[in-house]
Amino acid sequence: MPGSGVLRLPTRTLLITAAAVPLTLAAVADDLRVRRQLHTARHDPLTGLPGRDILTGRIDRLAHTRRELLHVLVCDADGLKAVNDDLGHAAGDALIAAIGRRLSRWAAARSGLAARLGGDEFGAALLLPPAAAIREILALREVLAHPVRYEGQPLRDGDGQIVRPAVSIGIARAADLPDAAGASRILRGADMAMYRVKSGQEPVGYVATRQDAYVPSVHGRRPGRPGTHLPVG
């Protein structure tokens, strides 16, 4: 109506606009579905932790921006095979899940990220003042050693003793390694440090050296890992 001040759109425009709404909602739903699928693919279903690729991305970023504070850990559960053999794999899964949750909370409280690297092995990247780093990381062992609940009760071994997770921890400080060392080298150092602690070659709290980070690999893996004894080809 002339002079009424009301804008009237043609009927065809209204129909097109109304038809576009379901299309927009469908696109949003599809985007959410893709995001969920990507999240699932990049996270471990047992622990909910991200996988190695997300951790290495975080390490690479921090190695460029906060190198002086960057500490990378590799943690390996001790005695998991005995739990699986004596109590079953469901109990072993409960142990792994508990370690993952505890490590994730501990790392997040320090603005860090924890990830499951595979099997009973975890990694973490976090920023710590050098003077307090070793003390903090040694305290982590006590956090991880709390009893694990399974089917509503503390998990017990075949002798009825409460199971307390034991974890070997390897530490690599980015600042101790060459500036060119990225995520793969820093992780290699932490992994080698963990192996030295687990095998009794070095004491708890051992920090990787440049030699650890650049130790030659066998079949692309750290010497001492299962499968590295097999011949090439």
C-alpha positions as CSV (number, residue, x, y, z in Angstrom):
1,M,0.0,0.0,0.0
2,P,1.6,3.3,-1.0
3,G,2.9,5.3,1.9
4,S,2.4,2.6,4.4
5,G,6.2,2.1,4.9
6,V,5.8,-1.7,4.8
7,L,8.2,-3.6,2.5
8,R,6.4,-6.3,0.5
9,L,8.5,-9.0,-1.1
10,P,7.2,-10.8,-4.2
11,T,5.7,-14.2,-3.5
12,R,8.5,-15.9,-5.6
13,T,11.2,-14.3,-3.4
14,L,9.5,-15.6,-0.3
15,L,9.2,-19.1,-1.7
16,I,12.9,-19.2,-2.7
17,T,13.9,-17.9,0.8
18,A,11.8,-20.6,2.5
19,A,13.2,-23.3,0.3
20,A,16.8,-22.2,1.2
21,V,16.3,-22.7,4.9
22,P,16.1,-26.6,4.8
23,L,19.1,-26.6,2.5
24,T,21.1,-24.4,5.0
25,L,20.1,-26.7,7.9
26,A,21.1,-29.8,5.9
27,A,24.5,-28.2,5.1
28,V,25.1,-27.5,8.8
29,A,24.0,-31.0,9.8
30,D,26.3,-32.5,7.2
31,D,29.2,-30.3,8.4
32,L,28.6,-31.5,12.0
33,R,28.5,-35.1,10.8
34,V,31.9,-34.7,9.0
35,R,33.4,-33.1,12.1
36,R,32.2,-35.9,14.3
37,Q,33.6,-38.5,11.9
38,L,37.0,-36.7,11.8
39,H,37.1,-36.4,15.6
40,T,36.3,-40.1,15.9
41,A,39.0,-41.0,13.4
42,R,41.7,-38.9,15.1
43,H,40.8,-40.0,18.7
44,D,41.3,-43.3,20.5
45,P,38.0,-45.0,21.2
46,L,39.1,-46.5,24.5
47,T,40.6,-43.4,26.2
48,G,39.1,-40.6,24.1
49,L,42.6,-39.1,23.8
50,P,43.8,-37.7,20.5
51,G,46.3,-39.8,18.4
52,R,49.9,-39.3,17.5
53,D,49.2,-36.9,14.6
54,I,47.5,-34.4,16.8
55,L,50.3,-34.6,19.4
56,T,53.0,-34.2,16.8
57,G,51.2,-31.1,15.4
58,R,51.1,-29.6,18.9
59,I,54.8,-30.4,19.5
60,D,55.9,-28.8,16.2
61,R,53.9,-25.6,17.0
62,L,55.4,-25.3,20.5
63,A,58.9,-26.1,19.3
64,H,58.7,-22.9,17.2
65,T,57.0,-20.7,19.7
66,R,57.8,-21.9,23.3
67,R,60.9,-24.1,22.8
68,E,62.6,-23.1,26.1
69,L,59.6,-24.5,28.1
70,L,58.5,-27.4,25.9
71,H,58.8,-30.8,27.6
72,V,57.7,-34.0,25.8
73,L,56.9,-37.2,27.7
74,V,56.5,-40.8,26.5
75,C,54.9,-43.0,29.1
76,D,54.7,-46.8,29.0
77,A,52.6,-48.9,31.4
78,D,54.5,-51.6,33.2
79,G,53.0,-55.0,33.8
80,L,50.0,-54.7,31.5
81,K,50.5,-58.2,30.0
82,A,50.3,-59.7,33.5
83,V,46.9,-57.9,34.0
84,N,45.6,-59.1,30.7
85,D,46.8,-62.7,31.3
86,D,45.6,-62.9,34.9
87,L,42.4,-60.8,34.9
88,G,41.4,-60.6,31.2
89,H,41.6,-57.9,28.5
90,A,38.6,-56.0,29.9
91,A,40.5,-55.4,33.1
92,G,43.6,-54.4,31.0
93,D,41.4,-51.9,29.1
94,A,40.2,-50.4,32.4
95,L,43.8,-49.9,33.4
96,I,44.7,-48.3,30.1
97,A,41.7,-46.0,30.2
98,A,42.5,-44.9,33.8
99,I,46.1,-44.1,32.9
100,G,44.9,-42.1,29.9
101,R,42.3,-40.1,31.9
102,R,44.8,-39.3,34.6
103,L,47.5,-38.3,32.2
104,S,45.1,-36.1,30.2
105,R,43.9,-34.2,33.3
106,W,47.4,-33.7,34.6
107,A,48.6,-32.4,31.2
108,A,45.6,-30.2,30.7
109,A,46.1,-28.6,34.2
110,R,49.5,-27.5,32.8
111,S,48.2,-26.2,29.5
112,G,49.4,-29.4,27.9
113,L,48.1,-32.2,25.7
114,A,48.1,-36.0,26.2
115,A,47.7,-38.6,23.5
116,R,47.6,-42.3,23.1
117,L,50.5,-43.5,20.9
118,G,49.3,-47.1,20.7
119,G,49.0,-50.1,23.0
120,D,50.0,-49.2,26.5
121,E,52.0,-46.1,25.4
122,F,51.1,-42.5,25.8
123,G,52.7,-39.2,25.0
124,A,52.3,-35.7,26.3
125,A,53.5,-32.2,25.4
126,L,53.5,-29.4,28.0
127,L,55.1,-26.2,29.0
128,L,57.0,-26.3,32.3
129,P,59.6,-24.0,33.9
130,P,62.9,-25.9,33.7
131,A,63.5,-25.5,37.4
132,A,60.3,-27.3,38.3
133,A,59.9,-29.7,35.4
134,I,61.6,-32.8,36.9
135,R,59.8,-32.5,40.2
136,E,56.4,-32.1,38.5
137,I,57.0,-35.1,36.2
138,L,58.2,-37.3,39.1
139,A,55.0,-36.4,41.0
140,L,53.0,-37.6,37.9
141,R,54.1,-41.1,38.7
142,E,52.2,-40.9,42.0
143,V,49.1,-39.6,40.3
144,L,49.1,-42.5,37.8
145,A,49.7,-45.0,40.6
146,H,46.3,-44.5,42.3
147,P,44.2,-47.7,42.5
148,V,42.0,-48.4,39.4
149,R,38.3,-49.2,39.8
150,Y,36.9,-52.1,37.7
151,E,33.3,-53.2,37.9
152,G,32.7,-50.9,40.8
153,Q,35.6,-52.3,42.9
154,P,39.3,-51.6,43.1
155,L,41.1,-53.7,40.6
156,R,43.0,-56.6,42.3
157,D,45.5,-59.1,41.0
158,G,45.3,-62.9,41.3
159,D,46.6,-62.7,44.8
160,G,44.0,-60.2,45.9
161,Q,46.3,-57.3,46.0
162,I,45.1,-53.9,44.8
163,V,46.6,-53.0,41.4
164,R,48.4,-49.7,41.3
165,P,49.5,-48.7,37.7
166,A,53.3,-48.4,37.3
167,V,54.4,-46.3,34.4
168,S,57.9,-45.7,33.0
169,I,58.3,-42.1,31.8
170,G,60.8,-40.7,29.4
171,I,61.5,-37.0,29.2
172,A,62.8,-34.8,26.3
173,R,63.4,-31.1,26.6
174,A,63.2,-29.3,23.3
175,A,65.8,-26.8,24.5
176,D,68.4,-29.5,24.9
177,L,68.1,-30.6,21.3
178,P,69.2,-28.8,18.1
179,D,66.9,-26.0,16.9
180,A,66.2,-28.1,13.8
181,A,64.8,-31.0,15.9
182,G,61.0,-31.2,15.3
183,A,58.3,-33.4,16.7
184,S,59.6,-36.7,15.4
185,R,63.1,-36.1,16.9
186,I,61.8,-34.8,20.2
187,L,59.4,-37.8,20.5
188,R,62.2,-40.1,19.5
189,G,64.3,-38.7,22.3
190,A,61.5,-39.1,24.9
191,D,60.8,-42.6,23.7
192,M,64.5,-43.6,24.0
193,A,64.6,-42.0,27.5
194,M,61.6,-44.1,28.5
195,Y,63.2,-47.2,27.2
196,R,66.4,-46.5,29.2
197,V,64.4,-46.0,32.4
198,K,62.2,-49.0,31.8
199,S,65.2,-51.3,31.1
200,G,67.0,-50.0,34.2
201,Q,69.8,-48.4,32.3
202,E,69.0,-45.0,33.7
203,P,67.2,-43.7,36.9
204,V,63.7,-42.3,37.0
205,G,63.7,-38.7,35.9
206,Y,66.3,-39.3,33.1
207,V,66.2,-36.6,30.4
208,A,66.9,-37.4,26.8
209,T,70.2,-36.3,25.2
210,R,70.9,-35.4,21.7
211,Q,72.2,-38.9,21.1
212,D,68.9,-40.3,22.3
213,A,67.0,-38.1,19.8
214,Y,69.2,-39.1,16.9
215,V,69.7,-42.8,17.7
216,P,69.5,-44.7,14.3
217,S,66.1,-46.4,13.8
218,V,65.6,-50.0,12.8
219,H,62.7,-50.6,10.4
220,G,61.7,-47.0,11.3
221,R,61.5,-47.9,15.0
222,R,63.5,-47.4,18.1
223,P,66.1,-50.2,18.7
224,G,64.6,-52.6,21.3
225,R,61.0,-52.4,20.1
226,P,59.3,-55.6,19.1
227,G,60.0,-56.3,15.4
228,T,63.3,-54.5,15.2
229,H,65.2,-57.8,15.4
230,L,63.7,-59.0,12.1
231,P,65.9,-58.9,9.0
232,V,65.3,-56.1,6.4
233,G,63.5,-57.2,3.2
